Amino acid sequence: MEEKYYDKLAWLADRTEKSRITDFIENYQKPGRVIWINMLAGVSRGVGMTIGTAIIIAIAVYVLSFFVSMPLVGEYIAQLLDWVNTFKQAK
């Protein structure tokens, strides 16, 4: 029974190694494809991080707007919200 699993594991390792070699050869023959894929991946990451950051900041501003009525913290948050509103109107 153990030998059966060893044989399947060896077969899987062999197939994985062959696929890596195939991938390496394919990328070596087409460097433009590698550049294109890496550029697309970089743009995707950048757009995703920008959208994620905008969502987190929007949620933080929304939550902070509830604390405006607090005595000490409210002044700082109100000033922060004024800055945000000024920036919105400037655009």
All heavy atoms as an XYZ file, in Angstrom:
733
protein
N       0.819     -1.191      0.000
C       0.000      0.000      0.000
C       0.872      1.268      0.000
O       0.590      2.209     -0.705
C      -0.900     -0.036      1.239
C      -1.902      1.060      1.254
S      -3.217      0.687      0.130
C      -4.609      1.215      0.994
N       1.916      1.224      0.817
C       2.799      2.380      0.919
C       3.558      2.605     -0.390
O       3.793      3.739     -0.794
C       3.775      2.151      2.073
C       4.491      3.398      2.518
C       5.286      3.150      3.777
O       4.708      2.786      4.804
O       6.509      3.330      3.689
N       3.915      1.521     -1.055
C       4.620      1.629     -2.324
C       3.737      2.252     -3.403
O       4.205      3.028     -4.235
C       5.076      0.240     -2.780
C       5.972      0.278     -3.989
C       6.524     -1.095     -4.320
O       6.807     -1.861     -3.388
O       6.650     -1.371     -5.515
N       2.446      1.998     -3.327
C       1.485      2.578     -4.280
C       1.470      4.095     -4.141
O       1.514      4.825     -5.134
C       0.101      1.985     -4.006
C      -0.987      2.547     -4.869
C      -2.315      1.930     -4.460
C      -3.466      2.688     -5.048
N      -4.758      2.186     -4.606
N       1.440      4.577     -2.908
C       1.444      6.022     -2.676
C       2.775      6.645     -3.083
O       2.825      7.744     -3.599
C       1.132      6.341     -1.215
C      -0.294      6.044     -0.837
C      -0.596      5.183      0.192
C      -1.340      6.634     -1.533
C      -1.902      4.914      0.531
C      -2.654      6.371     -1.206
C      -2.931      5.507     -0.172
O      -4.227      5.244      0.157
N       3.872      5.900     -2.834
C       5.187      6.400     -3.230
C       5.266      6.540     -4.744
O       5.794      7.529     -5.254
C       6.273      5.461     -2.716
C       7.655      5.896     -3.134
C       8.283      6.974     -2.507
C       8.321      5.252     -4.167
C       9.527      7.394     -2.903
C       9.569      5.668     -4.571
C      10.180      6.737     -3.930
O      11.419      7.154     -4.333
N       4.739      5.557     -5.484
C       4.755      5.623     -6.941
C       3.927      6.801     -7.452
O       4.337      7.512     -8.367
C       4.219      4.315     -7.551
C       5.185      3.153     -7.365
O       6.378      3.424     -7.097
O       4.734      1.997     -7.468
N       2.760      7.026     -6.856
C       1.915      8.161     -7.274
C       2.597      9.487     -6.950
O       2.524     10.439     -7.732
C       0.542      8.084     -6.610
C      -0.320      7.015     -7.189
C      -1.753      7.189     -6.767
C      -2.529      6.031     -7.342
N      -3.573      6.451     -8.219
N       3.246      9.555     -5.819
C       3.952     10.772     -5.436
C       5.131     11.028     -6.384
O       5.371     12.172     -6.791
C       4.439     10.671     -3.991
C       5.102     11.898     -3.413
C       4.119     13.068     -3.381
C       5.616     11.608     -2.018
N       5.838      9.986     -6.742
C       6.947     10.131     -7.681
C       6.428     10.577     -9.050
O       7.038     11.437     -9.706
C       7.705      8.816     -7.807
N       5.303     10.024     -9.490
C       4.707     10.420    -10.765
C       4.306     11.892    -10.726
O       4.553     12.646    -11.658
C       3.480      9.549    -11.056
C       2.781      9.916    -12.314
C       3.101      9.548    -13.579
C       1.628     10.755    -12.429
N       2.228     10.094    -14.481
C       1.303     10.847    -13.801
C       0.826     11.427    -11.514
C       0.231     11.586    -14.261
C      -0.246     12.161    -11.975
C      -0.529     12.242    -13.342
N       3.682     12.315     -9.619
C       3.267     13.704     -9.468
C       4.470     14.644     -9.458
O       4.453     15.707    -10.088
C       2.447     13.864     -8.189
C       1.854     15.219     -7.921
C       0.864     15.595     -9.018
C       1.152     15.228     -6.579
N       5.530     14.261     -8.769
C       6.743     15.086     -8.742
C       7.350     15.199    -10.136
O       7.801     16.281    -10.534
C       7.748     14.493     -7.765
N       7.351     14.091    -10.876
C       7.885     14.105    -12.235
C       7.068     15.028    -13.134
O       7.621     15.829    -13.893
C       7.893     12.685    -12.793
C       8.540     12.619    -14.160
O       9.654     13.157    -14.313
O       7.917     12.032    -15.066
N       5.741     14.949    -13.048
C       4.881     15.808    -13.869
C       5.054     17.280    -13.503
O       5.053     18.148    -14.367
C       3.409     15.405    -13.704
C       3.098     14.010    -14.176
C       3.296     13.881    -15.644
N       2.121     14.422    -16.306
C       1.990     14.519    -17.604
N       2.944     14.114    -18.394
N       0.896     15.013    -18.121
N       5.196     17.566    -12.221
C       5.401     18.947    -11.778
C       6.711     19.490    -12.320
O       6.764     20.625    -12.806
C       5.394     19.011    -10.241
O       4.175     18.463     -9.752
C       5.528     20.437     -9.753
N       7.754     18.680    -12.253
C       9.059     19.115    -12.757
C       9.003     19.342    -14.267
O       9.541     20.326    -14.771
C      10.122     18.079    -12.404
C      11.524     18.542    -12.697
C      11.948     19.736    -11.865
O      11.483     19.867    -10.722
O      12.737     20.544    -12.365
N       8.335     18.473    -15.000
C       8.216     18.639    -16.443
C       7.434     19.903    -16.794
O       7.756     20.606    -17.744
C       7.547     17.422    -17.073
C       8.463     16.232    -17.175
C       7.771     15.055    -17.833
C       8.690     13.855    -17.898
N       8.025     12.676    -18.460
N       6.394     20.200    -16.009
C       5.618     21.412    -16.289
C       6.440     22.663    -16.017
O       6.297     23.670    -16.707
C       4.320     21.422    -15.493
O       4.572     21.606    -14.121
N       7.299     22.620    -15.015
C       8.176     23.760    -14.741
C       9.151     23.981    -15.891
O       9.420     25.101    -16.284
C       8.946     23.553    -13.442
C       8.125     23.732    -12.210
C       8.983     23.642    -10.994
N       8.160     23.501     -9.803
C       8.604     23.064     -8.649
N       9.862     22.719     -8.512
N       7.795     22.970     -7.628
N       9.693     22.881    -16.397
C      10.632     22.992    -17.513
C       9.909     23.538    -18.738
O      10.420     24.412    -19.442
C      11.289     21.624    -17.799
C      12.243     21.263    -16.662
C      12.044     21.648    -19.122
C      12.774     19.849    -16.721
N       8.691     23.048    -18.984
C       7.906     23.527    -20.120
C       7.622     25.018    -19.977
O       7.751     25.782    -20.932
C       6.581     22.744    -20.221
O       6.872     21.356    -20.323
C       5.778     23.185    -21.413
N       7.248     25.432    -18.779
C       6.965     26.845    -18.527
C       8.225     27.686    -18.728
O       8.174     28.767    -19.326
C       6.418     27.010    -17.115
C       5.914     28.405    -16.851
O       5.239     28.968    -17.737
O       6.185     28.933    -15.760
N       9.352     27.194    -18.250
C      10.607     27.921    -18.408
C      10.964     28.085    -19.880
O      11.341     29.174    -20.332
C      11.737     27.206    -17.661
C      13.077     27.828    -17.872
C      13.411     29.017    -17.242
C      14.006     27.246    -18.716
C      14.645     29.609    -17.442
C      15.236     27.829    -18.920
C      15.561     29.003    -18.289
N      10.846     27.018    -20.642
C      11.183     27.076    -22.068
C      10.233     28.024    -22.802
O      10.658     28.824    -23.641
C      11.147     25.659    -22.685
C      12.322     24.841    -22.153
C      11.206     25.727    -24.203
C      12.270     23.375    -22.518
N       8.950     27.955    -22.468
C       7.970     28.832    -23.120
C       8.266     30.297    -22.830
O       8.227     31.147    -23.723
C       6.565     28.477    -22.647
C       5.479     29.246    -23.338
C       4.107     28.789    -22.885
O       3.881     27.590    -22.801
O       3.277     29.681    -22.608
N       8.607     30.615    -21.586
C       8.921     31.996    -21.220
C      10.254     32.438    -21.815
O      10.445     33.615    -22.116
C       8.941     32.162    -19.709
C       7.559     32.111    -19.120
O       6.575     32.411    -19.788
N       7.462     31.706    -17.879
N      11.180     31.516    -21.970
C      12.473     31.855    -22.551
C      12.328     32.196    -24.031
O      13.002     33.083    -24.538
C      13.440     30.686    -22.369
C      14.829     30.961    -22.869
C      15.673     31.799    -22.147
C      15.288     30.404    -24.046
C      16.950     32.064    -22.596
C      16.566     30.659    -24.507
C      17.392     31.485    -23.781
O      18.654     31.759    -24.231
N      11.401     31.512    -24.686
C      11.215     31.750    -26.118
C      10.384     33.002    -26.383
O      10.468     33.580    -27.455
C      10.541     30.542    -26.773
C      11.442     29.333    -26.836
C      10.737     28.100    -27.377
O       9.524     28.096    -27.512
N      11.500     27.069    -27.675
N       9.571     33.409    -25.454
C       8.696     34.573    -25.634
C       8.887     35.575    -24.491
O       8.054     35.672    -23.591
C       7.234     34.132    -25.675
C       6.905     33.163    -26.782
C       5.465     32.726    -26.683
C       5.146     31.707    -27.745
N       3.785     31.207    -27.607
N       9.984     36.334    -24.490
C      10.208     37.283    -23.381
C       9.186     38.422    -23.369
O       8.888     38.977    -22.315
C      11.618     37.799    -23.621
C      11.899     37.540    -25.051
C      11.086     36.345    -25.443
N       8.635     38.766    -24.536
C       7.619     39.817    -24.571
C       6.379     39.432    -23.784
O       5.739     40.275    -23.155
N       6.050     38.147    -23.808
C       4.889     37.654    -23.057
C       5.119     37.812    -21.552
O       4.225     38.212    -20.809
C       4.641     36.189    -23.396
C       3.454     35.591    -22.693
C       3.197     34.167    -23.209
N       2.066     33.583    -22.540
C       2.165     32.768    -21.494
N       3.341     32.426    -21.028
N       1.086     32.287    -20.924
N       6.324     37.505    -21.108
C       6.658     37.640    -19.692
C       6.571     39.098    -19.266
O       6.009     39.421    -18.202
C       8.070     37.076    -19.406
C       8.472     37.308    -17.968
C       8.122     35.602    -19.746
N       7.097     39.994    -20.094
C       7.032     41.425    -19.785
C       5.585     41.884    -19.717
O       5.188     42.607    -18.800
C       7.837     42.236    -20.827
C       9.322     41.922    -20.684
C       7.584     43.731    -20.677
C      10.173     42.468    -21.800
N       4.773     41.459    -20.677
C       3.357     41.845    -20.712
C       2.623     41.332    -19.476
O       1.864     42.067    -18.847
C       2.704     41.325    -21.992
C       1.235     41.548    -22.026
C       0.261     40.604    -21.895
C       0.539     42.790    -22.154
N      -0.978     41.176    -21.952
C      -0.827     42.524    -22.112
C       0.970     44.097    -22.303
C      -1.777     43.519    -22.216
C       0.002     45.095    -22.409
C      -1.348     44.793    -22.357
N       2.831     40.085    -19.098
C       2.154     39.512    -17.933
C       2.583     40.240    -16.660
O       1.748     40.570    -15.807
C       2.428     38.001    -17.838
C       1.684     37.272    -18.954
C       2.028     37.452    -16.482
C       2.009     35.797    -19.059
N       3.877     40.524    -16.524
C       4.352     41.229    -15.334
C       3.820     42.660    -15.270
O       3.474     43.155    -14.192
C       5.876     41.229    -15.289
C       6.430     39.886    -14.899
O       5.760     39.085    -14.270
N       7.657     39.633    -15.296
N       3.732     43.321    -16.427
C       3.194     44.680    -16.439
C       1.709     44.668    -16.063
O       1.253     45.490    -15.263
C       3.374     45.329    -17.807
C       3.025     46.807    -17.784
S       3.238     47.700    -19.330
C       4.715     47.074    -20.006
N       0.977     43.730    -16.618
C      -0.447     43.611    -16.302
C      -0.659     43.297    -14.820
O      -1.547     43.863    -14.178
C      -1.077     42.530    -17.177
C      -2.583     42.438    -17.193
C      -3.188     43.732    -17.726
C      -3.014     41.264    -18.061
N       0.179     42.431    -14.276
C       0.082     42.105    -12.851
C       0.383     43.334    -11.990
O      -0.288     43.591    -10.988
C       1.037     40.969    -12.510
N       1.385     44.122    -12.376
C       1.727     45.323    -11.615
C       0.625     46.358    -11.644
O       0.300     46.970    -10.618
N       0.034     46.558    -12.818
C      -1.073     47.518    -12.931
C      -2.260     47.041    -12.101
O      -2.903     47.837    -11.408
C      -1.460     47.721    -14.415
C      -2.767     48.476    -14.546
C      -0.357     48.456    -15.152
N      -2.542     45.750    -12.149
C      -3.662     45.207    -11.371
C      -3.443     45.413     -9.876
O      -4.367     45.793     -9.148
C      -3.838     43.716    -11.659
O      -4.128     43.506    -13.010
N      -2.238     45.155     -9.420
C      -1.942     45.363     -7.995
C      -2.088     46.832     -7.620
O      -2.627     47.176     -6.569
C      -0.533     44.883     -7.680
C      -0.403     43.401     -7.633
C       0.991     42.992     -7.138
N       1.188     41.586     -7.415
C       2.012     41.105     -8.330
N       2.738     41.933     -9.060
N       2.137     39.818     -8.520
N      -1.588     47.719     -8.485
C      -1.674     49.154     -8.193
C      -3.103     49.641     -8.120
O      -3.471     50.381     -7.201
N      -3.923     49.213     -9.076
C      -5.331     49.620     -9.076
C      -6.037     49.046     -7.855
O      -6.816     49.731     -7.188
C      -6.022     49.176    -10.391
C      -7.527     49.335    -10.298
C      -5.478     49.969    -11.555
N      -5.764     47.796     -7.539
C      -6.389     47.173     -6.371
C      -6.018     47.861     -5.075
O      -6.868     48.088     -4.209
N      -4.750     48.225     -4.934
C      -4.329     48.911     -3.713
C      -4.932     50.307     -3.633
O      -5.296     50.767     -2.550
C      -2.803     48.959     -3.635
C      -2.251     47.593     -3.352
S      -0.507     47.321     -3.026
C       0.382     48.723     -3.392
N      -5.055     50.984     -4.769
C      -5.650     52.319     -4.772
C      -7.118     52.259     -4.370
O      -7.576     53.046     -3.534
C      -5.508     52.960     -6.167
O      -4.123     53.017     -6.497
C      -6.102     54.345     -6.186
N      -7.845     51.332     -4.949
C      -9.272     51.192     -4.614
C      -9.432     50.775     -3.157
O     -10.284     51.315     -2.436
C      -9.952     50.189     -5.565
C     -10.024     50.788     -6.970
C     -11.345     49.815     -5.068
C     -10.495     49.821     -8.028
N      -8.621     49.840     -2.699
C      -8.688     49.400     -1.304
C      -8.383     50.523     -0.327
O      -9.074     50.690      0.679
N      -7.373     51.315     -0.635
C      -7.023     52.440      0.238
C      -8.145     53.465      0.274
O      -8.478     53.994      1.344
C      -5.721     53.094     -0.254
O      -4.692     52.109     -0.269
C      -5.315     54.242      0.640
N      -8.749     53.749     -0.874
C      -9.854     54.717     -0.917
C     -11.032     54.229     -0.086
O     -11.666     55.017      0.640
C     -10.288     54.947     -2.363
N     -11.325     52.938     -0.154
C     -12.437     52.384      0.629
C     -12.140     52.479      2.120
O     -13.004     52.884      2.910
C     -12.721     50.929      0.200
C     -13.339     50.908     -1.192
C     -13.643     50.230      1.195
C     -13.466     49.532     -1.792
N     -10.922     52.128      2.525
C     -10.557     52.187      3.951
C     -10.611     53.625      4.464
O     -11.130     53.891      5.561
C      -9.150     51.582      4.173
C      -9.142     50.103      3.828
C      -8.668     51.816      5.588
C     -10.029     49.241      4.689
N     -10.104     54.567      3.684
C     -10.142     55.968      4.108
C     -11.583     56.459      4.204
O     -11.939     57.178      5.144
C      -9.305     56.844      3.162
C      -7.817     56.544      3.369
C      -9.579     58.336      3.388
C      -6.906     57.220      2.379
N     -12.436     56.081      3.248
C     -13.838     56.499      3.279
C     -14.539     55.947      4.518
O     -15.304     56.664      5.190
C     -14.558     56.037      2.014
N     -14.275     54.697      4.844
C     -14.885     54.105      6.044
C     -14.380     54.806      7.298
O     -15.162     55.107      8.216
C     -14.602     52.593      6.100
C     -15.377     51.869      5.001
C     -14.957     52.015      7.466
C     -15.021     50.408      4.842
N     -13.078     55.115      7.346
C     -12.513     55.801      8.517
C     -13.126     57.187      8.690
O     -13.485     57.587      9.810
C     -10.997     55.895      8.384
N     -13.272     57.933      7.592
C     -13.878     59.275      7.679
C     -15.330     59.162      8.114
O     -15.809     59.950      8.934
C     -13.749     60.011      6.327
C     -14.615     61.254      6.294
C     -12.298     60.369      6.072
N     -16.038     58.162      7.595
C     -17.444     57.963      7.971
C     -17.559     57.660      9.466
O     -18.396     58.240     10.161
C     -18.043     56.820      7.151
C     -19.469     56.502      7.498
C     -20.498     57.356      7.116
C     -19.792     55.354      8.198
C     -21.810     57.075      7.440
C     -21.098     55.061      8.523
C     -22.113     55.917      8.139
O     -23.400     55.624      8.459
N     -16.712     56.784      9.973
C     -16.759     56.437     11.398
C     -16.341     57.636     12.246
O     -16.959     57.921     13.291
C     -15.866     55.209     11.683
C     -15.682     54.991     13.169
C     -16.454     53.963     11.037
N     -15.322     58.364     11.822
C     -14.869     59.525     12.598
C     -15.911     60.641     12.634
O     -15.937     61.435     13.575
C     -13.560     60.065     12.026
C     -12.314     59.220     12.277
C     -11.124     59.814     11.546
C     -12.032     59.091     13.757
N     -16.776     60.699     11.636
C     -17.798     61.745     11.625
C     -18.788     61.597     12.777
O     -19.442     62.562     13.156
C     -18.542     61.748     10.292
O     -19.339     60.585     10.170
N     -18.884     60.399     13.347
C     -19.776     60.197     14.498
C     -19.182     60.766     15.783
O     -19.900     60.978     16.757
C     -20.079     58.707     14.701
C     -20.939     58.122     13.627
C     -20.462     57.120     12.812
C     -22.237     58.580     13.430
C     -21.241     56.573     11.819
C     -23.030     58.046     12.436
C     -22.536     57.041     11.631
N     -17.877     61.004     15.816
C     -17.218     61.476     17.027
C     -17.033     62.991     17.065
O     -16.350     63.511     17.936
C     -15.843     60.797     17.174
C     -15.931     59.324     17.388
C     -15.637     58.447     16.356
C     -16.313     58.805     18.610
C     -15.705     57.085     16.534
C     -16.390     57.440     18.805
C     -16.095     56.574     17.763
N     -17.658     63.718     16.151
C     -17.496     65.167     16.102
C     -18.065     65.829     17.350
O     -17.555     66.831     17.823
C     -18.148     65.728     14.824
C     -18.161     67.241     14.834
C     -17.412     65.218     13.611
N     -19.097     65.258     17.918
C     -19.743     65.876     19.081
C     -18.980     65.647     20.383
O     -19.348     66.224     21.408
C     -21.165     65.336     19.225
O     -21.128     63.929     19.436
N     -17.933     64.872     20.395
C     -17.153     64.651     21.621
C     -16.320     65.897     21.911
O     -15.830     66.554     20.986
C     -16.260     63.421     21.472
C     -17.056     62.141     21.329
S     -16.006     60.720     21.159
C     -15.503     60.497     22.848
N     -16.128     66.236     23.169
C     -15.482     67.500     23.532
C     -14.075     67.700     22.968
O     -13.840     68.622     22.202
C     -15.424     67.457     25.063
C     -16.410     66.442     25.467
C     -16.568     65.496     24.332
N     -13.120     66.912     23.319
C     -11.735     67.158     22.925
C     -11.430     66.562     21.544
O     -10.849     67.218     20.682
C     -10.776     66.569     23.971
C      -9.294     66.804     23.731
C      -9.003     68.307     23.727
C      -8.476     66.115     24.789
N     -11.846     65.359     21.344
C     -11.567     64.672     20.088
C     -12.369     65.288     18.948
O     -11.912     65.349     17.812
C     -11.883     63.164     20.235
C     -11.627     62.414     18.945
C     -11.096     62.548     21.374
N     -13.559     65.780     19.262
C     -14.442     66.329     18.244
C     -13.842     67.492     17.483
O     -14.068     67.635     16.281
N     -13.062     68.331     18.163
C     -12.447     69.480     17.497
C     -11.458     69.024     16.422
O     -11.453     69.551     15.305
C     -11.720     70.347     18.519
C     -12.645     71.011     19.522
C     -11.857     71.755     20.580
O     -10.706     72.162     20.287
O     -12.396     71.939     21.672
N     -10.645     68.046     16.762
C      -9.666     67.548     15.798
C     -10.341     66.850     14.617
O      -9.941     67.024     13.467
C      -8.689     66.588     16.479
C      -7.832     67.263     17.514
C      -7.943     66.928     18.862
C      -6.913     68.248     17.153
C      -7.162     67.546     19.819
C      -6.137     68.877     18.099
C      -6.268     68.517     19.435
O      -5.502     69.133     20.366
N     -11.367     66.080     14.923
C     -12.081     65.372     13.855
C     -12.826     66.366     12.974
O     -12.864     66.218     11.749
C     -13.023     64.307     14.449
C     -12.190     63.232     15.146
C     -13.894     63.684     13.370
C     -12.984     62.207     15.897
N     -13.426     67.391     13.573
C     -14.126     68.407     12.779
C     -13.147     69.121     11.852
O     -13.464     69.387     10.688
C     -14.812     69.407     13.704
N     -11.963     69.427     12.357
C     -10.948     70.068     11.514
C     -10.535     69.134     10.369
O     -10.394     69.568      9.227
C      -9.732     70.442     12.358
C      -8.699     71.235     11.602
C      -7.532     71.615     12.501
O      -7.384     71.104     13.600
N      -6.703     72.518     12.014
N     -10.373     67.857     10.673
C     -10.025     66.881      9.644
C     -11.124     66.789      8.585
O     -10.843     66.780      7.379
C      -9.786     65.501     10.285
C      -9.498     64.350      9.339
C      -8.145     64.554      8.660
C      -9.528     63.036     10.087
N     -12.368     66.764      9.012
C     -13.482     66.704      8.071
C     -13.573     67.986      7.237
O     -13.930     67.943      6.059
C     -14.798     66.448      8.804
C     -14.937     65.050      9.425
C     -16.231     64.949     10.210
C     -14.872     63.971      8.369
N     -13.249     69.127      7.836
C     -13.214     70.376      7.076
C     -12.144     70.322      5.982
O     -12.374     70.776      4.855
C     -12.950     71.568      8.000
C     -14.169     71.944      8.825
O     -15.293     71.557      8.425
O     -13.986     72.623      9.849
N     -10.985     69.770      6.311
C      -9.923     69.622      5.311
C     -10.379     68.725      4.168
O     -10.131     69.016      3.005
C      -8.671     69.050      5.929
C      -7.926     69.992      6.836
C      -8.062     71.353      6.898
C      -6.944     69.631      7.796
N      -7.219     71.860      7.853
C      -6.513     70.823      8.417
C      -6.399     68.445      8.210
C      -5.548     70.832      9.405
C      -5.429     68.451      9.194
C      -5.016     69.637      9.784
N     -11.039     67.631      4.510
C     -11.518     66.705      3.485
C     -12.548     67.396      2.601
O     -12.514     67.285      1.371
C     -12.109     65.429      4.130
C     -12.834     64.575      3.103
C     -10.998     64.618      4.798
N     -13.473     68.121      3.195
C     -14.507     68.819      2.421
C     -13.879     69.918      1.536
O     -14.319     70.127      0.409
C     -15.568     69.428      3.334
C     -16.450     68.347      3.925
O     -16.644     67.290      3.328
N     -16.990     68.619      5.113
N     -12.869     70.623      2.059
C     -12.193     71.640      1.276
C     -11.513     71.005      0.068
O     -11.569     71.537     -1.048
C     -11.156     72.384      2.141
O     -11.808     72.944      3.267
C     -10.464     73.469      1.349
N     -10.906     69.864      0.278
C     -10.237     69.154     -0.819
C     -11.255     68.697     -1.851
O     -11.013     68.779     -3.057
C      -9.444     67.971     -0.279
C      -8.733     67.210     -1.350
C      -7.610     67.741     -1.954
C      -9.184     65.973     -1.763
C      -6.939     67.051     -2.941
C      -8.534     65.263     -2.758
C      -7.409     65.820     -3.345
N     -12.403     68.217     -1.396
C     -13.457     67.785     -2.329
C     -13.938     68.945     -3.183
O     -14.156     68.810     -4.391
C     -14.655     67.217     -1.559
C     -14.521     65.808     -1.114
C     -15.854     65.391     -0.507
C     -15.789     64.179      0.318
N     -17.081     63.853      0.937
N     -14.138     70.106     -2.557
C     -14.642     71.264     -3.283
C     -13.603     71.829     -4.241
O     -13.952     72.393     -5.272
C     -15.091     72.356     -2.307
C     -16.324     71.946     -1.525
C     -16.635     72.939     -0.410
O     -15.893     73.887     -0.206
N     -17.724     72.688      0.311
N     -12.323     71.669     -3.934
C     -11.266     72.171     -4.784
C     -11.210     71.396     -6.109
O     -10.832     71.914     -7.141
C      -9.922     72.099     -4.086
N     -11.574     70.148     -6.055
C     -11.572     69.340     -7.278
C     -12.795     69.672     -8.059
O     -13.029     69.673     -9.131
C     -11.571     67.845     -6.935
C     -10.177     67.365     -6.654
C     -10.150     65.878     -6.714
C      -8.779     65.476     -7.165
N      -8.618     64.139     -7.488
